[in-house]
């Protein structure tokens, strides 16, 4: 391996009279024992990144050997490093990360360091896309009204972002109403290849990133590696720390055949989500290969890659090939394509029909021709339902047990109905919200144009949407509006109630806004089980709208179809969707467009000039420019602000000397079952008035209409800690059957809010533990799910299994993740949450994934059981002992400043 440290692994690529240095994987192949040429494409890129950033300390020879010998070492659970080329934020997760960075400057200042050194070390982009709320919909003024309210509500946050834009080097911000972070990334921010500076002059290397949103893997569809991390991990990366993670297994997913007529990319993505979640691929890479790749478009690939968090994988990677290069050309980014193609071909990173298939951990396959139209829900994105079965599945869910993702209601609820003032009736299963939303699908012209064509045919036949259906479109970029307008389809969508209401995540992240007052009253007064249909990627309980319990994901044209039908209790395969102006039955097949129709519109109206025009002024606009901004390297914190507060983490006492005390005599704060999501732990949506967070805001004289939502309030830890475990649908076994953010304060047996109980425990210096089932922390890469857990005083979380990002975030906040041994859980061990727990053999000499014993104390006697410490690497151990990533980075930074000054 000595050759890794020499100039031998670097080569020069000449193009148009310019020379670019690069790490030559073919040369490296001759220096190692492994066969680099047969590595999965994704592992090759990780290897290139490790060699290029080799420093002998944080990235050493052992790391490079492990990656080069991936096939033999993939299951040895050894850590590897990754230094991404750039970082991507959205505002819900990015603003709190910037707050932490500004707070770090304060702490460096307090300790006499150089605050000017506290900057991102690699490029960072933030796209403000999570703040638009669909309060106005269904009319021509919706967009401007929602945007005006967004700026009004978020003025404090946007002033802070503007300060960061001016104060931090290597940081850019995309203002509101430009699109969704992942679609903007796909259509504009991503580069075919990156060109940088090195000691040898210009250098060339692959684009790569991490993002503070779990759907960052959408960019895998264009051949760029990237995945979601928590904000605290992203902060460490942007301050120069490599990210460390256990060497992944890579599952090869062979696609062959072609999709049937009428089947969409959404159907394919939901099918793959169901199959992979059933198989179990948490923490693994999925790498797609096979002839089927030539039969799906780049945006189809991006739709599939986007859903990686839903099927549980770290990435859903599509190698670079002619489809990816063509997409860069088609979206106005063709300048670097010849250089990129030459680079990838020279490295063995360019997929073609003649490419050798890599050696994978295992291989699975899918015949694209078997995919059928479907939806997913009503509570999880992996629970796919064939379109023909939707009516029956919904009706069965009414009485199915809650544990089986049903509603546990009596069958008579199926007959529930309420007459509205306009004489329309809403019933059990009525669709009260239909939203074309999220980057997953609005990034894909084929399904957006299909939605427009469904609307056009429906209008021609005289179909109308029931008035109780709130309908909206919130595209992921302004390009979508342009091509729908040019094709004459936006008018048809508007005629049935789908107006452009904003550019952002909106309904998909819970910002669906209020329903009509009469509809909300009917639902509340009659406890009516109604539905939404959206083209999003998430439908967890309590996420989409607090009054809508059944939420289904589907393609944009199906969203339009269900809006017209007004109910999910319909078999769209056989029953009429409505009646024409001539009172003739109209079926879905009558308004569903053919592939030829869709392709004809696409080829006529989607041009690269649209992308170039829309993105030429992406970082600035008149409204954004008018926001006043403070000067200076230190932020001027406003005591009256209810949005932006200096973070408390550095003021909290470091606990590396007290870890033994942290994990003794712990009481249970919550006892939870399977599939607790980060939405359950840290909601992103509505802040109820009577909740701890709502009461706090009311005390600060914030009007209820200005509460905004939890996502927008993530720069204020006072709000966020009060909202932790505040989801209205969470079920805590200690809460005596009460749904929502409640628990039992064990010393008195009193039921109270989780925040109030944690506050009382903290006053008595009582250590806390959370006990949960399988898949704890699934969903968005929400750092506040870990930050809030830490601030509540929780010292450990014991679960049957963890979602990758949330486990990492817990470690990053100094909270210890523990895992039951296979086949064991709270139920098998007879734990009811009233016990006292102590880890009895975990000292400061911790090793990754060691096993420890837990002492359980209860009135009828003590017992012990063994668990696995889910500190998965040496770096995890270091972070935990230091009290988290932020303390580790701060200490390293201050040490570096001392070395410089001496």
Secondary structure, DSSP 8 states (H G I E B T S, - for coil): -GGGGSGGGEEEEEETTEEEEEE-HHHHHTTSSS-GGGS-HHHHHHHHHHHHT--SSSS-HHHHHHHHTHHHHTTS--EEEE--SEEEEEHHHHHHHHHHHHHHHHHHHHTT--GGG-S-SSEEEEE--S----SS-SSTTHHHHHHHHHHHHTHHHHHHHHHHHHHSTTEEEE-SSSB-HHHHIIIII--SSEEEEETTEEEEE--EEEESSGGGGGGGGGT-EEEE--HHHHHHHHTT--EEEE---EEEEEEES---TT--HHHHHHHHHHHHHHH--TT-EEEEESGGGGGS-HHHHHHHHHTHHHHT-SEEEE-B-HHHHHHHHHTT--TTHHHHHHHHHHHT-B--TT------SEEEEEEGGG---EEE-SS-TT-EEEGGGHHHHHHHHHHS-GGGTS----GGGGG-EEE-TTS-EEETTBEEEEEEESHHHHT-HHHHHHHHHHHHHHHHHT----TT-EEEEE-SBHHHHHHHHHTTHHHHHHHTT--B--SSSGGGGT------HHHHHHHHHHT---EEEESSS---TTTS-TT--EEEE--HHHHHHHHHH-BSSS-TTTS-SEE-TTS-EE-HHHH---HHHHHHHHHHH--HHHHHHHHTTTT--HHHHTS----SSS----TT-SS----STTTS---TT-HHHHTSSEEEEEE--S--BHHHHB--SB--TTSHHHHHHHHTT--GGG--BTTTTTT-HHHHHHHBT--TT-B-GGGTT-BSSEEEETTTTEEEEHHHHHHHHHHTT--EEEE--SSBTBSS--HHHHHHHHHTTEEEEEES-B-HHHHHHHHHTT-EEEEE-TT--TTTTT--S-SEEEE-S--SS--TT-EEEEEEE-TT--EEEEEEE---SHHHHHHHHHTSHHHHHHHHHHHHHHHHH-
